[in-house]
Amino acid sequence: MKLEQKVVRLARRPEGRLTEDIFDVQSEGMRVLEEGEFLLRVDYLAMDPALLSRMRDEDNYTVGIAPGDVMQANGVGVVIESRHPTVRVGDVRVGQTGMREFVYLNNTSSTRSVDAQGVEARWYLGVLGTTGLTPVLALRKIGEPKPGETVLISSGGSVVGSIAAQLVKRIGCRAVAIVSTPEKSRQMIEEWGYDAAIAYRGRSIDELSEQIAIHCPDGVDVYFDNTGGDITEAVMDQYNIFARHIVTGRVAIAHLKDTRDDIGRRDQNVALVKRVRKQGFVVLDHLDEREGVEAELKQLIANGELKFKEDIVQGIQRAPEAFFRMVNGASLGKQLVAIGHVDAE
């Protein structure tokens, strides 16, 4: 057994714009496994936007973290030792591991066993995990896109956004992306099949709203909202009657110390006049449907009907770098960290 492992801890809560000194990479000792425990070797970690909100001292839909804690993250890996009655050595498990190389566990609630035959185990952190389940179920339960409708997707180049775009295109919808730059706009059309894409950077709310009107000439029927903030305000005047607004993320307000400071135009009048249905979506509410959706996604991938990308950096010490790549929109796909046990591909 290794004598030490590296872990990433939250050094302090972020205030304003995120800076790298919020993290601290440390070494800690390994120990002998106790009765009822198993030891998971973490092979890959996922960088997810949901991690941003967990660093704040405020209400959230999952338990947050405090300074000094190991930074949260989902990971996938292999059980290398077990004194647990139902967990076997060699099992592949995915779940909340934290940013570390190994994790000692004494229950099966925070991770689950997965079948990695025919797929890469790391896909359960991306297209076969919450990243894939979110667009499938959010569209199905809230968006309800219909052939001929226009679906506008903020953070359209994210893995969630790009999967959502492919799904609505299969239905026969017009898919429009909102991304940061003109270069990314071109990529959205070439790589993910968007009908149009809009760059928001450097544009005022009114200017962005005008661009949305140009590229969504028939209005917006479904808004897949991964960002919130000014981008979402720019969409308000482009809704069609009975539009559906799916709230899945809030990365545009990640810089705020307190999310109550997210001040902008209120949407009460728009919601009433256009009869807009606005609803938040958290995939954790729908885990009873996970196996069925995973099977659907596997079939789409096998048939070549669903594409996805991964962006992998090597080494636990680069987890903070990977986190900021995800936050700053620099990732070229699902942002993963390959721990030193495996090679980045």
Helices and strands as residue ranges (DSSP letters): E 4-10, G 20-22, E 23-29, E 38-46, H 51-54, E 74-82, E 92-96, E 102-105, E 111-113, G 121-125, H 130-138, I 139-143, E 150-154, H 159-171, E 174-179, H 182-192, E 196-199, H 205-215, E 220-225, H 229-235, G 236-238, E 239-247, G 251-253, G 259-261, H 268-273, E 277-280, G 283-289, H 290-302, E 310-314, G 316-318, H 319-327, E 334-338
